[in-house]
Amino acid sequence: MRITRANARFPQWRALLSYRAMRQRAGQFVVQAVRPISLVVEFGWPVRALIGHAERPLSNWAEQMPQTAGGERVAVAPGLLGELGGKDEDTPELVVASPGDAELSRIQVGPSFLCAVFDQPSNPANIWTMARSLDAFGGGGLIVTGHTADPYDPRSVRALPGSLLTLPLVRSPSRQVLAWAERLRAQRQPPTVVGTDENGTCDVAEPGLTNLTLLVIGDETNGLSAGWRQACGTITRIPMACSASSLNVASAATVVSYEAAREHRGPTA
């Protein structure tokens, strides 16, 4: 398909770049530049459309993309593509993809399961960093609850790490997450729900994280919501030295994820 003027398809793509409500309603987001597009294709995310330059020869990489990515191939006039890409020159190819983040059932629960719940994050960069840390230390998934920052905001997607594509990311209301935890208990897979807070009642290593663990972290501005505080069996803290009272929320998640991985490896780790 060739698009030389702003037809009905073009405003839809522009809206995916500009409005989180449109991204959530359509279940799609726009990916720009070679590395993020390559990662989306490599990890098998559904690609709806591949959008490229209508008047410029394609690179070898771009020529091969349709064979592996699938999706509709669209050639767009330079001015329109520049509007989508946010650049006047060297406009990158774009992909419209669908995140597979709808169901809690995507999260596989095993004997040494660690999953994090990020409650009401306000900064998408913290979501990306938390996903990367969980992936690095063997986490099973990341659940984002409440009114949150959008991890598929174009500014964040440009820095797309592979971890967010391999680690299940689920956006879900808190009540559904708690109901899911109850179903796991009924299936004799009871997760220990552990919260984190600078005023927690014990150090993070004290309660033990070797069992199935649902780690709950609140946004650094407001902390854990009242509902999640009530749901947590334990509220832990990370011991601080000198004048620091707390860590950035993503840094705190990294510390706790490492501690869980260390405990799973055994006492000699």
Phi, psi and omega per residue, in radians:
M1 nan 2.425 3.076
R2 -2.009 2.353 3.111
I3 -2.160 2.025 -3.107
T4 -1.920 -0.175 3.076
R5 -2.493 2.911 -3.020
A6 -1.301 1.415 3.114
N7 -1.426 -2.900 -3.041
A8 -1.134 -0.501 -3.108
R9 -1.250 -0.658 -3.024
F10 -1.060 -0.834 3.112
P11 -1.056 -0.527 3.103
Q12 -1.122 -0.767 3.125
W13 -1.156 -0.707 3.135
R14 -1.118 -0.654 3.118
A15 -1.171 -0.602 3.080
L16 -1.090 -0.573 3.108
L17 -1.331 -0.514 -2.947
S18 -1.771 -0.472 -2.941
Y19 -2.251 2.112 3.113
R20 -1.134 -0.605 3.139
A21 -1.067 -0.661 3.105
M22 -1.177 -0.727 3.123
R23 -1.084 -0.739 -3.127
Q24 -1.237 -0.692 -3.134
R25 -1.175 -0.722 -3.111
A26 -1.447 -0.322 -3.052
G27 1.138 0.627 -3.101
Q28 -2.481 2.756 3.042
F29 -2.606 2.871 -3.069
V30 -1.811 2.342 3.126
V31 -2.021 2.283 -3.110
Q32 -2.084 2.578 2.994
A33 1.459 2.793 -2.921
V34 -1.106 -0.909 -3.020
R35 -1.125 -0.875 3.119
P36 -1.051 -0.706 3.121
I37 -1.110 -0.747 3.131
S38 -1.054 -0.690 3.132
L39 -1.163 -0.743 3.110
V40 -1.013 -0.771 -3.127
V41 -1.229 -0.746 -3.104
E42 -1.027 -0.688 -3.082
F43 -1.641 0.179 2.932
G44 1.300 0.469 3.077
W45 -1.275 2.569 -3.124
P46 -1.138 2.184 3.113
V47 -1.839 2.176 -3.118
R48 -1.570 -0.667 -3.094
A49 -2.683 2.515 3.012
L50 -1.952 2.096 -3.010
I51 -1.959 2.164 -3.102
G52 -2.366 -3.141 -3.076
H53 -1.343 2.280 -3.085
A54 -1.400 -0.306 -3.021
E55 -2.177 0.292 -3.110
R56 -2.249 2.366 3.116
P57 -1.027 2.445 3.141
L58 -1.363 2.555 3.024
S59 -1.221 2.903 3.082
N60 -1.031 -0.687 3.110
W61 -1.045 -0.830 -3.107
A62 -1.173 -0.583 3.103
E63 -1.118 -0.605 -3.090
Q64 -1.456 -0.333 -3.060
M65 -0.968 -0.853 -3.087
P66 -1.019 -0.499 -3.116
Q67 -1.214 -0.551 -3.099
T68 -1.805 -0.501 -3.041
A69 -1.512 -0.547 -2.964
G70 1.279 -2.886 3.126
G71 1.452 2.882 -3.139
E72 -1.291 2.429 3.109
R73 -1.681 2.165 -3.063
V74 -2.240 2.211 3.041
A75 -1.788 2.169 -2.997
V76 -2.066 2.443 3.121
A77 -0.994 2.570 -3.024
P78 -0.944 -0.771 -3.106
G79 -1.100 -0.719 3.130
L80 -1.212 -0.709 3.126
L81 -1.132 -0.666 3.079
G82 -1.083 -0.623 3.108
E83 -1.147 -0.660 3.110
L84 -1.299 -0.676 -3.082
G85 -1.425 -0.241 3.134
G86 1.328 0.298 -3.138
K87 -2.397 2.651 3.065
D88 -1.541 -0.507 -3.131
E89 -2.218 2.761 3.109
D90 0.927 0.730 -3.130
T91 -1.107 2.211 -3.090
P92 -1.365 2.773 2.928
E93 -1.142 2.741 3.140
L94 -2.270 2.708 3.074
V95 -2.285 2.390 2.977
V96 -1.724 2.024 -3.053
A97 -2.150 2.866 3.118
S98 -2.029 2.163 3.084
P99 -1.298 2.397 3.087
G100 -1.611 1.160 -2.967
D101 -2.106 0.381 -2.920
A102 -1.479 -0.525 -2.907
E103 -2.080 2.381 3.044
L104 -1.114 -0.405 -3.138
S105 -1.137 -0.272 3.085
R106 -1.175 -0.366 -3.105
I107 -1.472 2.049 -3.118
Q108 -1.504 2.172 -3.089
V109 -1.741 2.156 3.133
G110 -2.234 -3.074 -3.052
P111 -1.065 -0.654 -3.115
S112 -1.915 0.789 -2.992
F113 -1.269 2.308 2.965
L114 -2.306 2.117 3.085
C115 -2.259 2.465 3.141
A116 -1.876 2.455 2.982
V117 -1.911 2.101 3.101
F118 -1.826 1.898 -3.020
D119 -1.592 2.023 3.032
Q120 0.973 0.892 3.098
P121 -1.147 2.454 -3.126
S122 -1.790 -0.187 -3.074
N123 -2.198 2.065 -3.123
P124 -1.092 -0.483 3.128
A125 -1.069 -0.588 3.098
N126 -1.186 -0.573 3.086
I127 -1.127 -0.805 -3.141
W128 -1.065 -0.809 -3.102
T129 -1.117 -0.710 3.128
M130 -1.124 -0.711 3.106
A131 -1.079 -0.734 -3.133
R132 -1.118 -0.732 -3.138
S133 -1.155 -0.776 3.120
L134 -1.064 -0.744 3.129
D135 -1.102 -0.726 -3.105
A136 -1.140 -0.576 -3.054
F137 -1.891 0.336 2.984
G138 1.490 0.364 3.091
G139 -1.163 2.692 -3.083
G140 -1.676 -0.228 -3.130
G141 3.011 2.895 3.093
L142 -2.276 2.178 3.127
I143 -1.935 2.244 3.139
V144 -1.933 2.174 -3.063
T145 -2.101 2.823 3.086
G146 1.346 -3.044 3.071
H147 -1.322 2.002 -2.896
T148 -2.214 2.895 2.883
A149 -1.099 2.713 -3.077
D150 -1.700 1.991 3.135
P151 -1.169 -0.242 -3.131
Y152 -1.799 0.321 2.971
D153 -1.033 2.369 -3.083
P154 -0.953 -0.592 -3.137
R155 -1.141 -0.535 3.106
S156 -1.455 -0.659 -3.087
V157 -1.108 -0.501 3.121
R158 -1.063 -0.448 3.118
A159 -1.809 0.493 -2.987
L160 -0.937 2.015 3.049
P161 -1.548 2.626 3.122
G162 -1.042 -0.470 -3.076
S163 -1.036 -0.649 -3.093
L164 -1.254 -0.308 3.113
L165 -1.577 -0.451 3.137
T166 -1.637 -0.557 -3.132
L167 -1.534 2.207 3.115
P168 -1.027 2.183 3.039
L169 -1.976 2.116 -3.080
V170 -2.161 2.230 3.005
R171 -1.754 2.154 -3.005
S172 -2.669 2.576 3.011
P173 -1.102 2.588 -3.105
S174 -0.997 -0.683 -3.098
R175 -1.089 -0.618 3.122
Q176 -1.244 -0.613 3.087
V177 -1.142 -0.744 3.122
L178 -1.145 -0.671 3.077
A179 -1.122 -0.670 3.083
W180 -1.089 -0.740 3.104
A181 -1.100 -0.638 3.094
E182 -1.163 -0.651 3.094
R183 -1.137 -0.657 3.079
L184 -1.098 -0.672 3.090
R185 -1.109 -0.723 3.127
A186 -1.126 -0.462 3.119
Q187 -1.599 0.242 -3.140
R188 1.071 0.627 3.004
Q189 -2.211 1.018 -3.002
P190 -1.252 2.084 3.075
P191 -1.424 2.506 2.979
T192 -1.460 2.154 -3.103
V193 -1.664 1.987 -3.050
V194 -2.084 2.147 3.077
G195 -1.691 2.856 3.089
T196 -2.204 2.413 3.137
D197 -2.860 2.554 -3.125
E198 -1.111 -0.348 3.101
N199 -1.850 0.472 3.128
G200 -1.056 2.824 -3.032
T201 -1.491 -0.231 3.129
C202 -2.628 2.790 3.096
D203 -1.214 2.705 -2.989
V204 -1.069 -0.504 -3.122
A205 -1.430 -0.200 -3.010
E206 -1.296 -0.777 -3.051
P207 -1.265 -0.341 -3.092
G208 1.500 2.240 -3.083
L209 -2.110 0.470 -3.083
T210 -1.492 -0.321 3.094
N211 -1.485 -3.121 3.021
L212 -1.025 2.156 -3.024
T213 -2.217 2.266 2.983
L214 -1.882 1.835 -3.070
L215 -1.595 2.141 -3.061
V216 -1.928 2.170 -3.111
I217 -2.207 2.271 3.114
G218 -1.645 2.846 3.077
D219 -1.110 2.570 -3.028
E220 -1.201 -0.294 3.114
T221 -1.385 -0.818 -3.035
N222 -1.928 -0.213 -3.115
G223 1.239 -2.850 -3.134
L224 -1.208 2.470 3.049
S225 -1.251 2.827 -3.112
A226 -1.065 -0.667 -3.137
G227 -1.095 -0.744 -3.139
W228 -1.281 -0.592 3.073
R229 -1.032 -0.727 -3.132
Q230 -1.187 -0.586 -3.093
A231 -1.328 -0.395 -3.076
C232 -1.329 2.301 3.044
G233 -1.303 -0.502 -3.127
T234 -2.467 2.450 2.983
I235 -1.960 2.040 -3.075
T236 -1.819 2.905 3.050
R237 -2.330 2.756 3.046
I238 -1.732 2.124 -3.122
P239 -1.029 2.353 -3.115
M240 -1.988 2.547 3.048
A241 -1.954 2.838 3.080
C242 1.014 -2.394 -2.977
S243 -1.671 -0.156 -3.108
A244 -1.208 2.313 3.117
S245 -1.768 -0.374 -3.117
S246 -2.811 2.958 3.104
L247 -1.913 2.795 2.892
N248 -0.922 2.512 -3.001
V249 -1.040 -0.687 3.124
A250 -1.206 -0.625 3.082
S251 -1.141 -0.703 3.102
A252 -1.086 -0.718 3.108
A253 -1.098 -0.645 3.105
T254 -1.104 -0.789 3.136
V255 -1.054 -0.826 -3.087
V256 -1.205 -0.656 3.096
S257 -1.092 -0.721 3.097
Y258 -1.108 -0.746 -3.132
E259 -1.084 -0.718 3.099
A260 -1.102 -0.755 3.121
A261 -1.118 -0.676 3.127
R262 -1.103 -0.767 -3.136
E263 -1.156 -0.650 3.125
H264 -1.155 -0.516 -3.140
R265 -1.349 -0.287 3.071
G266 1.938 2.984 -2.993
P267 -1.192 -0.325 -3.134
T268 -1.563 -0.025 -3.094
A269 -1.110 nan nan
